Amino acid sequence: MFVSGCAALVYEVLWSRDFAYVFGGSAAAIAPVVAAFLTGLALGAWLAKRRIVARPELLRLYALLETAIAVTAPLVP
C-alpha cells in the first residue's frame, strides 16, 4: 500500500506538470488533477464499501487492479 501511495503521488505530480503546459499556471493545473484524484478515491470507496469482506480473492483483485494501473499509466501522455 505504501508503494501504491507513492506511485499515486508521483503520477499526480507528473500530471500536474503536464497540465501546467495546457493551463499555463500551477494553480489551474493542480486543481483538475487533485479533483480527479479525490473523485477516484471517493468513487472507489463508494463502490467497494458493500463488497468488502475479509476474503482473499479481494486482495487478489486489488493486486490485479494495481498491476493494470502500473502497466497502463505510462501509456497516458
Backbone as CSV, one residue per row, in Angstrom:
resi,resn,N_x,N_y,N_z,CA_x,CA_y,CA_z,C_x,C_y,C_z
1,MET,0.815,-1.185,0.000,0.000,0.000,0.000,0.865,1.258,0.000
2,PHE,1.987,1.201,0.700,2.883,2.352,0.731,3.413,2.666,-0.662
3,VAL,3.833,1.636,-1.379,4.354,1.822,-2.740,3.255,2.347,-3.653
4,SER,2.045,1.859,-3.494,0.924,2.334,-4.294,0.664,3.813,-4.034
5,GLY,0.702,4.230,-2.791,0.518,5.636,-2.455,1.623,6.511,-3.010
6,CYS,2.852,6.020,-2.951,3.977,6.772,-3.522,3.829,6.906,-5.035
7,ALA,3.429,5.825,-5.682,3.224,5.880,-7.134,2.110,6.855,-7.487
8,ALA,1.042,6.867,-6.721,-0.053,7.804,-6.974,0.424,9.241,-6.826
9,LEU,1.252,9.516,-5.840,1.772,10.861,-5.657,2.686,11.262,-6.815
10,VAL,3.509,10.341,-7.274,4.386,10.628,-8.410,3.553,10.933,-9.650
11,TYR,2.538,10.119,-9.925,1.676,10.377,-11.081,0.955,11.709,-10.947
12,GLU,0.525,12.035,-9.751,-0.182,13.296,-9.531,0.728,14.487,-9.844
13,VAL,1.973,14.414,-9.411,2.926,15.497,-9.684,3.215,15.589,-11.180
14,LEU,3.421,14.449,-11.826,3.709,14.467,-13.260,2.535,14.997,-14.073
15,TRP,1.331,14.582,-13.735,0.160,15.073,-14.461,-0.056,16.561,-14.209
16,SER,0.249,17.031,-13.007,0.142,18.461,-12.723,1.109,19.260,-13.585
17,ARG,2.312,18.742,-13.769,3.285,19.434,-14.623,2.847,19.423,-16.082
18,ASP,2.257,18.307,-16.521,1.754,18.266,-17.892,0.605,19.242,-18.091
19,PHE,-0.292,19.331,-17.116,-1.407,20.264,-17.218,-0.938,21.716,-17.149
20,ALA,0.220,21.969,-16.534,0.740,23.334,-16.485,1.043,23.847,-17.885
21,TYR,1.416,22.950,-18.797,1.640,23.365,-20.185,0.328,23.747,-20.864
22,VAL,-0.750,23.078,-20.500,-2.045,23.333,-21.123,-2.710,24.564,-20.514
23,PHE,-2.744,24.626,-19.178,-3.474,25.690,-18.499,-2.614,26.915,-18.204
24,GLY,-1.303,26.765,-18.261,-0.426,27.905,-18.102,-0.068,28.288,-16.677
25,GLY,-0.778,27.868,-15.702,-0.464,28.224,-14.318,-0.505,27.016,-13.422
26,SER,0.223,27.073,-12.346,0.284,25.898,-11.481,-1.020,25.656,-10.732
27,ALA,-1.688,26.710,-10.270,-2.948,26.511,-9.537,-4.034,25.954,-10.449
28,ALA,-4.088,26.468,-11.672,-5.082,25.970,-12.625,-4.747,24.557,-13.081
29,ALA,-3.498,24.173,-13.017,-3.102,22.826,-13.421,-3.325,21.816,-12.303
30,ILE,-3.119,22.224,-11.078,-3.224,21.304,-9.953,-4.680,20.998,-9.613
31,ALA,-5.566,21.955,-9.766,-6.969,21.770,-9.381,-7.643,20.592,-10.072
32,PRO,-7.574,20.439,-11.407,-8.236,19.275,-12.014,-7.586,17.944,-11.650
33,VAL,-6.279,17.957,-11.430,-5.593,16.706,-11.060,-6.024,16.264,-9.665
34,VAL,-6.049,17.190,-8.726,-6.473,16.847,-7.366,-7.950,16.459,-7.346
35,ALA,-8.767,17.168,-8.127,-10.193,16.834,-8.187,-10.404,15.431,-8.746
36,ALA,-9.668,15.081,-9.797,-9.791,13.739,-10.369,-9.307,12.672,-9.384
37,PHE,-8.216,12.958,-8.684,-7.673,12.008,-7.716,-8.655,11.764,-6.574
38,LEU,-9.196,12.838,-6.021,-10.131,12.697,-4.907,-11.450,12.072,-5.356
39,THR,-11.885,12.373,-6.581,-13.087,11.740,-7.114,-12.873,10.240,-7.263
40,GLY,-11.702,9.851,-7.732,-11.387,8.426,-7.842,-11.377,7.732,-6.495
41,LEU,-10.815,8.389,-5.489,-10.829,7.813,-4.141,-12.249,7.652,-3.617
42,ALA,-13.052,8.684,-3.791,-14.427,8.635,-3.296,-15.247,7.589,-4.038
43,LEU,-15.103,7.537,-5.349,-15.846,6.563,-6.145,-15.429,5.136,-5.791
44,GLY,-14.136,4.909,-5.636,-13.658,3.580,-5.251,-14.171,3.152,-3.890
45,ALA,-14.160,4.069,-2.928,-14.677,3.746,-1.596,-16.174,3.477,-1.636
46,TRP,-16.896,4.257,-2.409,-18.348,4.081,-2.501,-18.704,2.745,-3.153
47,LEU,-17.989,2.378,-4.212,-18.277,1.122,-4.898,-17.851,-0.096,-4.079
48,ALA,-16.782,0.048,-3.310,-16.243,-1.105,-2.586,-16.858,-1.310,-1.208
49,LYS,-17.542,-0.326,-0.678,-17.993,-0.437,0.714,-18.957,-1.590,0.938
50,ARG,-19.754,-1.935,-0.059,-20.714,-3.032,0.110,-20.089,-4.403,-0.142
51,ARG,-18.952,-4.414,-0.797,-18.353,-5.689,-1.204,-17.181,-6.125,-0.335
52,ILE,-16.726,-5.238,0.527,-15.524,-5.579,1.281,-15.879,-6.466,2.467
53,VAL,-15.399,-7.646,2.391,-15.461,-8.625,3.460,-14.080,-9.263,3.461
54,ALA,-13.647,-9.745,4.580,-12.299,-10.320,4.655,-12.220,-11.588,3.810
55,ARG,-12.006,-11.383,2.514,-11.888,-12.514,1.591,-10.587,-12.387,0.819
56,PRO,-9.852,-13.483,0.651,-8.566,-13.425,-0.052,-8.698,-13.040,-1.528
57,GLU,-9.817,-13.365,-2.158,-9.951,-13.033,-3.578,-10.026,-11.519,-3.801
58,LEU,-10.463,-10.770,-2.795,-10.470,-9.317,-2.926,-9.048,-8.761,-2.926
59,LEU,-8.163,-9.370,-2.162,-6.765,-8.959,-2.180,-6.152,-9.251,-3.543
60,ARG,-6.502,-10.374,-4.115,-6.020,-10.729,-5.453,-6.545,-9.734,-6.480
61,LEU,-7.815,-9.361,-6.366,-8.404,-8.379,-7.270,-7.699,-7.030,-7.130
62,TYR,-7.412,-6.636,-5.907,-6.686,-5.380,-5.677,-5.318,-5.418,-6.347
63,ALA,-4.620,-6.537,-6.204,-3.298,-6.680,-6.822,-3.406,-6.601,-8.345
64,LEU,-4.440,-7.201,-8.920,-4.623,-7.130,-10.371,-4.935,-5.704,-10.828
65,LEU,-5.742,-4.993,-10.075,-6.044,-3.603,-10.418,-4.800,-2.716,-10.331
66,GLU,-4.008,-2.912,-9.297,-2.772,-2.145,-9.167,-1.814,-2.454,-10.315
67,THR,-1.745,-3.706,-10.712,-0.888,-4.087,-11.836,-1.383,-3.446,-13.123
68,ALA,-2.695,-3.441,-13.331,-3.253,-2.819,-14.536,-2.955,-1.325,-14.569
69,ILE,-3.032,-0.679,-13.434,-2.697,0.754,-13.366,-1.227,0.973,-13.648
70,ALA,-0.369,0.129,-13.086,1.069,0.276,-13.310,1.435,0.066,-14.765
71,VAL,0.725,-0.822,-15.454,1.029,-1.091,-16.863,0.498,0.012,-17.769
72,THR,-0.704,0.514,-17.480,-1.327,1.477,-18.381,-0.950,2.932,-18.100
73,ALA,-0.553,3.268,-16.891,-0.245,4.670,-16.558,0.876,5.268,-17.421
74,PRO,1.949,4.540,-17.682,2.985,5.138,-18.550,2.521,5.358,-20.001
75,LEU,1.438,4.720,-20.388,0.933,4.884,-21.753,0.149,6.167,-21.942
76,VAL,-0.265,6.793,-20.831,-1.042,8.026,-20.902,-0.080,9.197,-21.042
77,PRO,-0.215,9.969,-22.100,0.728,11.087,-22.293,0.496,12.193,-21.267
